[in-house]
Amino acid sequence: MAEPKAPPLTLQLVAVFSRYPAAIEWGRERIAENWGDLALVSPCFDHSETSYYSREMGEELQKQFVIIQSNDACGRGNGFYEPAKLAEHKLQSNQWELALAKSSNYPDHRPVNIDPG
């Protein structure tokens, strides 16, 4: 029988999308403040593959990927991500999304989607 072992460290990729450039920037700022410096940031591109988010977020969504220079326990960037933190990070990003939605700065029910993966 195989023995369970911790998954290997990886790079942390996060997708951020919205129809508001300021909301995407706000998401990137939360990510950098809490999870580590942004090592790579893609250009924004159309997120038109699905209409799944239209009702909550509106049309003409833009998406951006970021890779994080993850912080170790001492707050130093070591570059690697522990996949076991994924659920915690998803719950945290959900709280950020809710905070921005409650700020009333945007007319949409969900002005930003922050999706760690």
C-alpha positions in Angstrom: 0.0 0.0 0.0 1.3 3.5 -0.9 2.0 5.9 2.0 0.4 9.3 1.7 2.8 12.1 1.3 2.6 15.9 1.0 2.2 17.2 -2.5 5.2 18.9 -4.0 5.6 22.6 -3.8 4.4 24.4 -6.9 4.0 27.9 -8.4 0.8 29.7 -7.3 -1.3 30.9 -10.2 -4.3 33.1 -9.6 -6.9 34.3 -12.2 -8.5 37.7 -11.6 -11.4 38.9 -13.7 -13.8 41.7 -13.9 -15.2 44.3 -16.3 -13.6 47.0 -14.2 -9.8 47.5 -14.6 -9.8 49.1 -11.1 -11.3 46.0 -9.6 -8.7 43.8 -11.2 -6.0 46.1 -9.8 -7.7 45.9 -6.4 -7.6 42.1 -6.5 -3.9 42.1 -7.5 -3.2 44.4 -4.5 -5.0 42.0 -2.1 -3.0 39.1 -3.5 0.3 40.8 -3.2 -0.4 42.1 0.3 -1.4 38.7 1.6 0.2 36.0 -0.4 3.4 37.4 -1.8 4.9 39.6 -4.5 3.6 39.2 -8.0 6.4 37.4 -9.9 4.6 37.4 -13.3 1.5 39.3 -14.5 -0.2 38.5 -17.8 -1.7 41.2 -20.0 -5.5 41.5 -19.6 -7.5 39.6 -22.2 -11.1 39.0 -23.1 -12.9 36.5 -20.9 -15.6 35.6 -23.4 -15.4 31.8 -23.4 -18.5 31.5 -21.3 -21.6 33.6 -20.3 -21.7 31.8 -16.9 -20.7 35.0 -15.0 -22.8 37.5 -17.0 -25.7 37.7 -14.5 -23.5 38.4 -11.5 -20.6 40.3 -13.2 -21.9 41.8 -16.4 -20.6 41.6 -19.9 -17.2 42.3 -21.5 -15.1 40.7 -18.7 -11.4 41.0 -18.8 -9.1 38.3 -17.2 -5.6 38.4 -16.0 -3.3 35.7 -14.6 -0.7 36.3 -11.9 2.0 34.1 -10.5 3.0 34.8 -7.0 6.5 34.8 -5.3 5.0 33.0 -2.3 6.1 34.0 1.2 7.4 31.5 3.7 6.5 31.5 7.4 8.8 34.4 8.0 7.3 36.5 5.2 10.2 36.0 2.9 9.5 35.2 -0.8 10.7 31.7 -1.5 8.9 31.3 -4.8 7.0 28.1 -4.0 3.4 27.4 -2.9 2.1 24.7 -0.7 -1.0 23.3 -2.5 -2.5 22.4 0.8 -3.2 26.1 1.3 -5.6 26.2 -1.7 -8.8 25.9 0.2 -7.8 28.5 2.7 -6.8 30.9 -0.1 -10.1 30.3 -1.9 -12.1 31.2 1.2 -9.9 34.3 1.8 -10.4 35.4 -1.8 -14.2 34.9 -1.4 -14.1 37.3 1.5 -12.2 39.9 -0.5 -14.7 39.6 -3.3 -17.6 40.1 -0.8 -15.8 43.1 0.7 -15.5 44.8 -2.6 -19.1 44.1 -3.5 -20.3 45.6 -0.2 -18.2 48.7 -0.9 -21.0 49.9 -3.2 -18.4 51.3 -5.6 -19.7 49.0 -8.4 -23.3 48.3 -9.6 -22.7 44.6 -10.2 -23.5 41.9 -7.6 -19.9 40.5 -8.0 -17.5 43.1 -9.4 -14.4 40.9 -9.3 -13.6 37.2 -9.3 -10.3 36.1 -7.6 -9.7 32.5 -8.4 -6.6 30.9 -6.8 -5.7 27.6 -8.4 
